[in-house]
Amino acid sequence: MPSEVLVVGLSWRTAPVSIREKLAFHDDELCASLQTLLSNTILEEAVILSTCNRVEVYACTSKSAPASGVSQAAALVRSFLAKSRGFKAEKLSEYLYEHVEMDAVSHLFQVASAVDSMVVGESQILGQLKSAFGTASREGAIGSVLGRCMERSFGVAKRVRTETGISRGAANVSSVAVELAKRVFGDLAGKSVLVIGAGKMSALAARHLRADGAARICVTNRSLDRAERLAAEIDGIARPWENLELEIANADVVISSTGAREPVLTKKLMKRAMKLRRYKPCFVMDIAVPRDVEASVGKLEGVYLFDVDDLEKLVSENLKERKSEATAATHLINAEVALFETWRKQQHVVPTIRALREHFHQVARTEVERAVQQMAKQGTESERENAMRKLATGIANKLLHTPMNALKNTDHTEELSQATHQLFSLSESGSEADDGTTKNAALSKVSGHKVHKE
């Protein structure tokens, strides 16, 4: 019985975060969990993917599994997930989905390509999938089928990213703020940036800024220690809160997210800072809720102010464009699934091909050994030539014996005959000329002269 691929799991589509967080696997649990899964002889390969938005087990049945092996394997994985995470099977079942064979392959390709992600086109899932695959490989949980499937999913994800626009445009407020700054300045290289605050949103924005080539990033926060920690992460500079006005005056881009109850960038403060800047353009992005910047700041000369609502509109536009590109990605994925299915079908006949090759070579070896022994006893060239002819005839007869008997002694003569013609590219009986034309053509090739039929 050939191995079959399956996936059992849940995602943001089927389960709320309260369920997903309970089912999640920590990194230090993965190795033991994989060994538990593979301790059952039905399963031969397995990968556990656990992220904030999905928990899935990809698996492959063993070649010795019974005909109903894939159903038993899916039930085994369901039971494993329930028991290992402390769920009642019937409670967890309402959130789980399962796919088998090419549906499972298609699902994996969609996951790797971020077509199935909450934020379509996001880049994190591919790295998470590669990490899960790496863990399974180190544990010896990967074989030829699931290994090929996983590795192909990485290639599919790369194709989707390069051949479609699914990852085009920023997909969260922090990254879209940086994208907008790039639009304004054309290039962040050589620009000075001030990050106000050291929380999650500020940290994400700071990392994007560094990745996009900002020359100088300063971080300021009411707690200097937190500012220093974030600055160290991004190779930036921490500045004390008391220097806020001066730092704004030195910044081309200001991104603020402090969590303060009242605005920290007032019109008066910004007016003084802009005077120090001699009113050179300053790009201010307020990604805080409640807002960090007074709305009236946007009316000052040289100040370009964007708040979280402005940025959310851009995020929505980007996501809308990504979802439209997901259609093109799906067509690409379907084509890749078809290619993988062709490969899988070819794997089913590998044992037959291997046995056929060994059988033919064994016949040839036996006949050659017999011919060598006969030729050792022959003295003349004519006798040796005769031994070679017998060798060729003997090999042909041995190889033809079994299939010819099968063709003669079967109730499916027509089907077997057609298959034989296809396997060996045989011409139909009587299709060759019987008037000497074929023979004459062959003679003309040998002699170099055209033979005319009289």
C-alpha positions, 0 to 999 in steps of 0.5 A, a space after each residue: 500500500 503506497 504512503 498517503 499524505 494527510 493534515 489534521 489541525 485548526 486555524 484562525 478560520 476554525 477556532 478562536 484564540 482561546 482554543 488555539 492558545 490551549 492547543 499550541 505546542 512550545 518548542 521544547 515539546 515538539 521533539 517528544 510529541 513527534 516521537 509519540 506520534 511516530 510510535 504508532 506503526 500507521 504513521 511513518 513521517 510527521 511535522 508539527 506546525 504550531 503558530 499563534 494562528 494555527 496548529 497542524 500535524 502533517 503526516 504520512 502513512 507507512 507503506 505497511 498500513 492497511 487500506 483504511 490507513 489514512 482514516 486510521 491515521 487521521 483518527 490517531 492524530 485527532 486523538 493525539 491532539 486531544 490527549 496531549 493538550 488536555 481536551 475532550 475529543 468531542 469538544 476539540 473535534 468541532 474545531 478540527 479539519 482534515 485533508 488527505 492526499 492532494 487536498 492535503 498537499 494543496 493545503 500545505 502549499 497555500 499555508 506556505 505561500 500565505 494564501 491561507 494566512 489571516 494577513 494574506 501574503 505575510 512573510 512569517 509563516 514560511 519561516 515558521 514552517 521551515 523551522 517545524 520541518 527542521 525540527 522534524 528532520 533532526 528527529 528523524 521524522 521526515 522521509 521521502 514523501 513528506 520531505 519532498 512535499 515540504 521542500 516543494 512547498 518552500 519552492 511554491 512559496 518562493 514562486 508565489 512571492 516572485 510571480 504574484 503581488 501577494 506580498 506587495 504593500 505593508 500589512 500592519 500599521 507599523 510597517 505601512 508607516 515606514 512604507 509611507 515615509 519611503 514614499 515621501 522621501 523616496 529613500 530613507 538612506 541618509 535620513 534621521 529618525 526619532 522613535 518615541 516610545 519603546 513598546 511593541 508598535 514602536 519596536 516593530 516600526 524601528 525594525 522596519 526602519 532599520 531594514 529599510 536603510 534609515 541612517 540614524 535611529 534615535 529612541 526616546 522613552 520616559 524610561 531610559 532603560 527601555 529606550 536603551 534596550 530597544 536601541 541596542 536591538 536595532 543598532 540605534 541611539 537612546 536619548 533621554 526624554 528631557 531632550 525630546 524637543 531637540 531630538 524632534 528638531 534633528 529628525 526627518 521622520 518621527 514615529 510615536 507610540 507611547 501609550 500616554 493618556 494625553 498627547 506628548 507632542 503638543 502644538 507648542 512643542 512642535 512649533 519650537 522644534 520646527 523653528 529649530 529645524 528652520 521649517 525643513 519638512 518633518 514627517 510625523 506618524 502617530 501610531 498610538 491609541 489614544 493619539 500622541 500628537 495633537 491634531 493641530 500639529 498637522 497645520 504647522 508649516 513643514 509638518 506632515 502628520 498622519 494618525 492611525 486612521 490614515 495608516 489603517 486606510 492604507 493597510 486596508 487598501 494593501 490587503 485588498 490588493 493582496 487578496 485579489 492577487 491571491 487568485 493568481 497565487 491559487 492558480 499557480 498552486 493548483 499547477 504545482 499540486 498537479 506536478 506533485 501528483 504526477 510525481 506521487 503516481 510515478 513513485 507507485 511504480 518505482 518498486 515494479 521498475 526496480 524489480 523489472 530492471 533486476 530481472 532483465 539484468 539477471 537474465 542477461 548475466 546468466 546468459 552471458 556467463 553461459 556464452 563466455 563458457 561456450 566461447 572459451 571452448 570454441 577456436 574459430 571466429 565462426 564458432 565465436 560468432 555463432 556463440 554470440 548469436 545464441 547469446 542474443 537469442 537466449 536473452 530474448 527468449 528468456 525475457 519473452 517467455 513469461 509475457 508471451 505465456 501471459 498474453 496467451 493464457 489470460 481472459 483479458 487478452 485485448 487489454 493486456 495486448 494494448 498495454 504491451 504495445 504501449 509499454 514497448 512501443 510496438 507497431 501494429 501487426 501488418 502495419 509494416 510493408 510486406 512488399 519488400 519496401 522496408 527491406 529495400 530501404 534498409 539495404 539502401 542505407 547499408 549500400 548507399 544506393 537507392 534500390 528500385 522496386 521492379 
